Amino acid sequence: MNKVKAEINRMLDDDVISPVEEPTEWCSGIVVVPKAERSSVRICVDLTSLNKAVLREVHPLSSVDEDLARLSGSKIFTKLDARSGFWQMPLDQQSRLLTTFVTPFGRFCMNRLPFGTSSAPEIFQRRMSEILRDIDGVICHMDDILIHASNQDTHDERVRTVLQRLQQAGLTLNEKCEFSKPVIKFLGHIMDGNGIRADPQKIEAIVEFPVPTNITELQRFLGMVNQLAKFSPELASQTEPLRQLLKRDSLWSWGHPQEQSFQAVKKNLTSAPVLAHYCAGRETTIAADASNAGLGAVLLQIQPDGSRRPVSYISRSLTPAEKNYAVIEKEALAATWASERFSEYILGSTYTIETDHKPLVPLLTTKELYKMPPRIQRFRLRLMRFSPNVIHVSGKQQITADALSRAPASAPSEEDIALVNDADVMAKQTLDCLPASSRKLQDIITLQKCDPEIVEVRNFCQRGWPAFLPQNPLSRQY
């Protein structure tokens, strides 16, 4: 409780919040999140109910193709990171009172634009567009600002102009800015003096897909291929040597024809017409899935002809700690991780997350934060800056994401590992705060291992809940 009081005092001193003494129409709860070093906490306001009543403004983003067309002839690039910008945008008094939240030490409201507000991305994009309006060679896409020019003098002049505008607006930048680079990554593309090419990370999950070593792995790969085959007639003939291995009387023998076919199929999946370019304004979906081995996801968009095509594939293996997560926690991790990896595409716009784990839907959409387990709370908080619509789909519709999760192409990044540690700290802090002695907690753990109801629920949480529960199960109430 002392840490919560200290954090409230810090936020008051920094003018992030103000005390509220008058009656207000809205009053939200808070979730206290311990920081990794455990010496302090972060206070997060749960604005779930308020967001249902917020009228979101529509501020259109320019299409990626339009932005990329402006880069013709540019050879020098600077990318500025304005991720801390939300907190630098003040709210008027009426809006502040809408963010009123209650704590053990009284009621307070936010003085700055909070991340958890559903309309925050549009407000931020509009404000940044107003600040940088009429400056040549500048592209602003949410929290990323790209400055480009064909020569050093013009580039430097544009950078100075942008920095002056930001200073006049009272905005500061993240330290992770890149200045005067000959090559830079922006909006899923690599840019240099020779032109623009797709970012290899968009297709890494397919390019690094491992060679199948048995029929099960081959069936999984071909299932993903079949889901995308309608976009490329050549895929049917290209997979013929692979399908020969699935015949009933065929012996497993991976030879040159199969290897040649495998590589040709992967090349087909990572180029047009299967792989589409991202286009702002089109209906966007993230299909995310988790397995015991890793996480997989694919970003899809509806095309003008009504088809739904992949824009980018991603996958990674689980950390040792993540492998111990319950099934629902792994699925929540997959949805959160995929949204963060695809943030340059989806931030500031609505999109759909597809999951084949039905119990996850209310946890990531409507359920109040304080009612959730600690790790799920953490994932929900990380999703607050996005605007997802989470829906359940059958496993048959998740073939690509499922295949990627079972054959992860990359290891967890340092940031992934740090976030895992952060979530574990939160879970452990919650346990440490339980009003029971260590001996009492150990007695509870011992007795739970002997309780048939708890054992059944724990098994379901770890291995996944069955589609149909047994008749009169002890766990039905859960």
N, C-alpha and C positions, 0 to 999 in steps of 0.2 A: 504493500500500500504506500510505503514511503517513496518507492520508485515512481509510482503513478503521480503522486503529489509533486515530485521533483520535475517530472516531464511536463506537467501542466504549468508549473511556474516558468519553465524554460520557454514554452510556447507563448505564454503571456508576455514575457520579457522580449521575445522576438517579434511581437505583434502578429503572431499567426492566429491567435484566438482572442476573444474578449468575453468577459463575464456577461451573463444574461440574467436580468432581474424581472423583466416584464413577462406577462403570459405570451406564449407563442403557439401558432397553429401546429407546428411540427416539432417533434422532439425525438431524436434518434438515440440509440444505444451505442456503446463503444465496445471494441475488442482490444485488449491489452496484449501486445506482442513483444516478448522479450527479444532483445538484440543478441547477436552472436556472442559478444563478450560478457553478456549477462549482468553487466553493471548498470544498465539502464533499460528502459522499455520504449516502445513506440505505441502511441495511441491512435487507433484507426476508428473512424466514425462509420457505422453501418448505415448507409443511406439507401438501403434496398427499398424501403417503403416510399421514401421521397421520390426516388427515381421513377416510380410508376406514375407519378403525377407531373413530372417535369415535361414541359413542352420543348422538344428539341428543335433547335434551328437547323436548317439545312445549308451548309456551306460547301459547294461543290469543289472537289479536287480536280485539277487538270489531269488528263489522261497521261499515262506513262509514255505513250508514243509521242504525244505533243511535247512533253518535257525533253525527251531524248532527241527529238528533231532540232531543238534549239542548241544542242551541243555541237553541231556540225562545225568543224574547223578549230575547236578548242583543244589546247594542248596543256594548259596549266589549270589545276583544280584545287579548291579549298572546300572542306566540309566542316560546318559548324554544328555543334550539338546543343540544342536548347531544351534538353529533357527536364531541366528544373524549372522551366517556364511557367508551369501551372501555378506553382506557389508564389510566383512573382506578379500575378494578376489579381488586383484587389476586387472585392465584391462590394456592391452598394449596400446600404443599410438594410433594405428590404430583403435582398437575397441572403445577407448574412444570417438573418433571423430564421430563414428556412433551414439552415444547417445546424440549428440548435441541438446540442447533445447533452445528455445527463451523465454525471460522474458522482462518485461518493463525496466530492468536494463542491458540488453545485452544478449549475448549468452554464454552458459556454457555447459560443458560436464561432464559425470559421470567418476570418477576415480575408482570406485568400481563396482562390478557386481550388477546391479539393479534388483529388484524383478520383474519388469514388462517385462523383457526379456524372450521370449519363451524358449530359450535354457538354462536359468539359472539353473533349477533343475538338468539337466544332467551334466552340468559342475560342479556343487556343489557335486553331488554324486561321480563323477569320482575323484575329488580332495580329498574327504574324504577317498575313497577307497585306493588311493595312500598313503595317510598319515598313515593309520592304517594297511597297508598291512603286512602280516606275523606275526601278533600278535595273539596268541592262545586265544580262549575264548572271541572273540570280534565279534559282529554282527553290521554292520552299515547299516541302512536303512534310506536313506535321512538324515533328521536332528536329528534322534534318534540313539544313540550309546548304545548298551547293552553289558555289561561286566559280565561274569558269570564264576563260578568255583564251585568245590565240597567242598572246604575248605577255611577258612578265609585267610591263608597265601598266597595261590595261587591267590585268588581273589585280595588281596591288592597289590600284585606284578603286576598283570595285570593292575589294575587301575593306579598305578604309571607310568607304561610304556606308557599307553594311554595318560595320562596327560602330560608326557614329550614330546611325539610326537606332541601333539596339541600346546604345548608351543613353540616348535622349529618351527612349521609352522606359528606361530603368530596368532593362533586362540584362542578366548575366548569363554566361555560357558554362557548360560542363567542360571540365579540363580535357576531356577526350575529343579534342578538335584536331583536324588535320589541315596543315597549311601548305600551300604551294607545292602540290604533289603532281608528278607527271602521270601517275596512274591512281585511280580511286574507284571505290565501290559505292554504287548508289542505286537504289530502287531495283535491286536484284541484277544489276549489270556491272560489268567492268569497263571503265572508260579510260582512254589514253589518246595520244595524238594520232594514232592510226585508226581510231573509230570506236565502236561500241560492240561488246560481245557479252553473251550471257554469263552470269556468275557460275563457275563450276559447281559451287555448293548447291545450286538448285537441282542438280541431277546426280550429285555424289552418291545418294542412297541407292540409285539404280546402277551407276557405273561400278560401284564397289560391291554390288550384290554378289555373294560368294557362289562359286560353282556348286551345284547340288551334288550331294554324295550318296543319296538314296532316293527311292521312289517318292517318299513323303515330301522331301524337300523339293523335288522336281514338280510334284503336283501343286505345291504351294506357289512356286514360281509361275507355272503355266496358268494357274487360277488368276493371278494378277494380270498376266498377258491377255487372257481371254476377256477380262473386263474392259480392256482398252483396245481390243482387236478391231472393233467397229470403226475406229478412226484411221486404220491403215490396213488395206486389203492384203499387203505383202506379209503381214504377220502370220497368217494361216499357213502359207507355204514355208516361211522361215522356220516355223516350229516343228515341221514334219520330222526331222531327225530326232528331236527330243521326244515327240509323241510315240515314236517307235519303241522307246524304252518302257512305255506304259502298257504295252500289249501283254496279254495274259501269259503267253509262253515265252516272252522275251527275257533274256538274262541281262542283268545290269552290266553294261560295258560302255563307259564314257570314253569315246574316241575322238578323232579329229573332226568328223562330221558334226558330232554333238557340240564340241567346243566352238566350232565355226558358227553353228546355228545360234548358240547361246550368246555369243558376242554380237552377232548381227541383230538379234532381237533387242538386246540392251541398247544398241545404237539407235534402233528404230523408236524405242520408247522415249528416248531423250532428245528427239528432234521433231520438227514439224512433219506431218500434221498431228501427231499424237500430242506433243507438248505445245501448249498455247502460250502466247504472250499475255501478261497481266494487263487488264484494262479497268481503270477506275470507273465505278458506276455499275459494273455488271454484278449480278448475284454471285456471291462468293461463299464457298463452303470449305471448312477444314474437316477432313475425315481423320480422326486420331484413334490409335489403338495401342494397347500395351500387352506384352507377353511376359513370361518369366525371364526372357533374355534381354528385352529392350523395348524401346518406344519407336513407333512409326507413324508418319502422317503424310498426307498429300493435300496440297492446296488446289481446289478446283473452281472453275468459273463457267457459268452458263454462256455459251457462244450465241451469236445472232441466229444460227440455224437451230437453236434449241438444245444442242448437245452440251454435255458437261465434260469439260476436258481438264486434264491436270496442267498446272502452271509450275509447280515445284514439288519435289519429293524430299523428305528428310527422315533420318533415323539415327538412333544412337543406342548404345548398350546401357544397361542399368548399373548404377554404382552398387557396391556390396550392401550398403544400407538400404537402398531402394528395393533390392531384391527381397527384403524382409517385409515390405509394405503389404498390407491387405490388398485384395484385388481392386476394391473400389478406390483405394488411395493411388494405386498404379494408374488406373484409368483417369483419375483426376489430374495426376501428374502429366499424363500424355496430352490431355486437352490444354493444360496450362502451358507446358513446354512448347507445344506446337504453336499456340497463339503468340508466345513471345518470340519464337524463331521467325514467324511470318509477320511480325509487327509492322514492318515497313509497308506491307500491303494492306493491312486491316485496320490500323490505328486511325480513328476518326470516322469510321464507317461501320455499319451493322454487317454482321456475317453470321453464318450458321456453323456450329460445332456438331458433328455427328459422332455419336458414341453407341456402341452396342451393349453398353452396361446401363440398363434402365434406371437403377436406383441412383445413378449419378445425376440425372437430370434435375430433380428438385434441389439437390445440394448446390448446384452451380447456378441456379436461377432464382428460386423463390424463397428458399428456407433462410431464416434469420441466422446471422453469423454465430450468435451465442449458443445456438442449438447444435452446432456442428462439432465433430471431433477436431482436435488441435491441428492436425496436418491438413485436413480438408479446409479448415478456416484459412490456413496459410495460402493454399492454392487459390481460394476464392478471393483473397485480398490481392493476390498478384494479377487476377483477372479483372480487377475493378477498373483499370484504365481502358479496358476494351468494351465493346458493345456486342456480346455474343448472344445468339439465340440457340440454346442447347436442345437438341432433339435426339430421340432414340431411334436407331435403325437396326435392322437385323444383321447378324454376322455375315450373311451372304452379300450384303452391300458394303462390307468393310474389307473385302478381299485384299485390296492393294495395301491399305494401312496395316492389316494383319500380317501380310507377307513381309513388309518392311520391318515390322517390330520383331519378327522372329529371325531376321538376318541383318542386324544393325550394322551400318557401314562405318560408324565412328564411335570413339569413346566419349564419355562425358567431358565437357569442357571444365576449366577451372571455375567458371561462373556456375555451372550446373552443380558442381561439388559444394561450392559455397552455399548455394540455395538449399541443398539437402541438409547441410549442417545447421543452417538457420531454422529449417522446419523441425529438425530433431531437437534443437534447443527449446523451441516453443512447446513441443510435446513433453519434454522432460521437465520444463518449468511448471507446466500444468500439474504434473504428477507430484512435484516437490511441494506444491502449494495445497495439496489435499490435507484436510484437517485430521490427520491420523499419523501415529508414530510409525517408524520404520518397521518395528516388530508387528504392529497391527496390519500394515500393508502386506507384509510377508505372510501373515496368517490368511489374509483374504486371497492372496495368490494361490496358496496351497489348497484352500477349500474350493476355489474355483476350478482347479484341475480335477476335482472329484465330483463336480456338479454336472450331471448329464446335459442339462439345458445349456449351461455356459459352454461346455465342450462342443456341443453341436453348433452353437452360434459362432464360436471361434473358428471351427473348421470351415463353416460357410464363408466367413469373412476372409480367411486365408486362401481358400481354393476357388471361391466364387459361388454365388447362390444358384441353386439349380432352377431350371425353367419351371419345373413343377415340383412343389414341396410334397413330401410323403404325407400320407393321410394322418391327421391328428399329430403333427409334429410339435415338439416342445417349443420350437423356435418360431411358430407361426406369428406370435404377437410382435416379433421383431421385423 
